[in-house]
Amino acid sequence: MVDIEPFAQLVAGDHGLAVVALALPDGTAHASVTNAGVLSHPVTGAQIVGVVAAGNSRKLGYLRAHPRATIVLRAGWQWAAVEGTVELAGPADMLPGVDAERLRLLLREIFTAAGGTHDNFDEYDRVMAAERRTAILLTPARLYTN
C-alpha cells in the first residue's frame, strides 16, 4: 500500500484543485481540472483519492475503457501525484457495496475531503442526482512528489 500522506497534505493548499490525466484510445492524454480529496474507500476502508465527475463527462467513458488515472495536486511550488487504478460509483456504474444511499453520502464525503463546504446539503444531493454525478475512486499504486 502506498503512503499518500504527502498528497493528502497538499489538499488544503489550494482547495483540492487537481489535474486528472488519463489515457485516450489513440494513446494521447486527456487532462482536466477538478477537485480531489483523500478519504476511505467506501467498501474496503483503504485510503484512496476521490473525485466527482458529471454523469455526461467524457472522462467517465474513457475510464470505463481503461480504468487508470494520475491525479496531481499542487500548492505553491509543492506538488504530489498519485497514479493507480480507478473504480467508478454512480448511477451508470454501480459499485458492489455502494447502494443509492451510500452513493449520496460518498459524493458528500469526496466533496468535503476536497475542502468543500455547503450551506444546504439537501440541495447539494438534489444537484448531484440531477447531474448523475459519479465518484471516481483512485487506489494509489505510485506516489510522486517534489
C-alpha positions as CSV (number, residue, x, y, z in Angstrom):
1,M,0.0,0.0,0.0
2,V,1.3,3.4,-1.0
3,D,1.5,6.1,1.7
4,I,-0.4,9.0,0.3
5,E,0.1,11.4,3.2
6,P,2.3,13.8,1.2
7,F,-0.6,14.0,-1.3
8,A,-3.2,14.5,1.4
9,Q,-1.2,17.3,3.0
10,L,-1.5,19.4,-0.2
11,V,-5.3,19.2,-0.5
12,A,-5.8,22.2,1.8
13,G,-3.2,24.2,0.0
14,D,-5.4,25.1,-2.9
15,H,-8.9,23.8,-2.2
16,G,-8.1,20.3,-3.5
17,L,-7.6,21.8,-7.0
18,A,-6.2,19.0,-9.1
19,V,-5.4,17.8,-12.6
20,V,-6.7,14.4,-13.6
21,A,-4.9,12.8,-16.5
22,L,-5.8,9.6,-18.3
23,A,-5.0,7.8,-21.5
24,L,-7.2,8.1,-24.6
25,P,-7.8,5.2,-27.0
26,D,-5.3,6.7,-29.5
27,G,-2.5,6.9,-26.9
28,T,-2.7,10.6,-26.3
29,A,-3.6,12.1,-22.9
30,H,-6.8,13.6,-21.6
31,A,-6.4,16.1,-18.8
32,S,-9.0,18.1,-16.8
33,V,-9.1,20.3,-13.7
34,T,-11.2,19.2,-10.8
35,N,-11.2,19.0,-7.0
36,A,-9.8,15.9,-5.3
37,G,-9.6,14.7,-1.7
38,V,-8.3,11.8,0.3
39,L,-10.8,9.6,2.0
40,S,-11.5,6.0,3.0
41,H,-12.8,3.6,0.3
42,P,-16.5,3.1,0.8
43,V,-16.1,-0.7,0.8
44,T,-12.6,-1.6,1.7
45,G,-11.7,1.3,4.0
46,A,-8.3,1.8,2.3
47,Q,-7.0,5.3,1.8
48,I,-7.9,6.5,-1.7
49,V,-8.2,9.7,-3.8
50,G,-11.7,10.7,-4.7
51,V,-13.0,12.9,-7.5
52,V,-16.6,13.6,-8.6
53,A,-17.5,13.8,-12.3
54,A,-20.7,14.8,-14.1
55,G,-22.6,11.8,-15.4
56,N,-22.2,13.0,-19.0
57,S,-18.4,13.6,-18.7
58,R,-16.2,12.1,-21.4
59,K,-13.7,11.1,-18.8
60,L,-16.1,8.5,-17.4
61,G,-16.3,6.8,-20.8
62,Y,-12.5,6.8,-21.1
63,L,-12.2,5.4,-17.5
64,R,-14.7,2.6,-18.2
65,A,-12.5,1.5,-21.2
66,H,-9.2,2.0,-19.4
67,P,-9.6,2.3,-15.6
68,R,-6.3,4.1,-14.7
69,A,-5.5,7.7,-13.9
70,T,-3.0,10.1,-12.5
71,I,-4.1,12.9,-10.2
72,V,-1.8,15.8,-9.5
73,L,-2.2,18.4,-6.7
74,R,0.0,21.5,-6.2
75,A,0.2,24.2,-3.7
76,G,2.7,26.9,-4.5
77,W,5.8,25.1,-5.6
78,Q,5.0,21.9,-3.8
79,W,3.3,19.1,-5.8
80,A,2.4,15.5,-5.5
81,A,0.9,13.0,-8.0
82,V,-0.8,9.7,-7.4
83,E,-1.2,7.1,-10.1
84,G,-3.3,4.0,-10.0
85,T,-6.4,2.1,-10.9
86,V,-9.9,3.6,-10.6
87,E,-13.3,2.3,-9.7
88,L,-16.5,4.2,-10.6
89,A,-19.5,4.5,-8.4
90,G,-22.6,6.3,-9.9
91,P,-26.0,5.9,-11.4
92,A,-24.5,4.2,-14.5
93,D,-21.6,2.5,-12.7
94,M,-22.9,0.5,-9.7
95,L,-20.0,-0.5,-7.4
96,P,-20.8,-3.6,-5.3
97,G,-21.4,-2.5,-1.7
98,V,-22.4,1.0,-2.7
99,D,-26.2,1.5,-3.0
100,A,-28.0,4.7,-3.8
101,E,-27.9,6.0,-0.2
102,R,-24.2,5.1,0.2
103,L,-23.5,6.9,-3.1
104,R,-25.3,10.0,-1.9
105,L,-23.1,10.1,1.2
106,L,-20.0,9.2,-0.8
107,L,-20.4,12.2,-3.1
108,R,-20.6,14.4,0.0
109,E,-17.5,12.7,1.5
110,I,-15.5,13.4,-1.6
111,F,-16.7,17.0,-1.7
112,T,-15.7,17.7,1.9
113,A,-12.4,15.7,1.6
114,A,-11.5,18.1,-1.2
115,G,-12.2,21.1,1.2
116,G,-15.7,21.8,0.0
117,T,-18.4,23.2,2.3
118,H,-22.1,23.7,1.6
119,D,-24.9,25.5,3.5
120,N,-27.6,23.1,2.2
121,F,-26.6,19.5,1.7
122,D,-30.1,18.6,0.7
123,E,-29.8,20.9,-2.3
124,Y,-26.3,19.5,-3.0
125,D,-27.8,16.0,-3.0
126,R,-30.5,17.1,-5.5
127,V,-28.0,18.6,-7.9
128,M,-25.7,15.6,-7.7
129,A,-28.6,13.3,-8.5
130,A,-29.9,15.5,-11.3
131,E,-26.4,15.7,-12.9
132,R,-25.9,11.9,-12.4
133,R,-22.7,12.6,-10.7
134,T,-20.2,9.7,-10.4
135,A,-17.5,9.1,-7.8
136,I,-14.1,8.3,-9.3
137,L,-12.1,6.3,-6.7
138,L,-8.4,6.0,-7.4
139,T,-6.4,3.4,-5.5
140,P,-2.8,4.7,-5.4
141,A,-0.1,2.4,-6.8
142,R,2.6,5.1,-7.0
143,L,3.2,8.5,-5.5
144,Y,5.5,11.2,-6.9
145,T,6.5,14.4,-5.1
146,N,9.0,17.1,-5.5
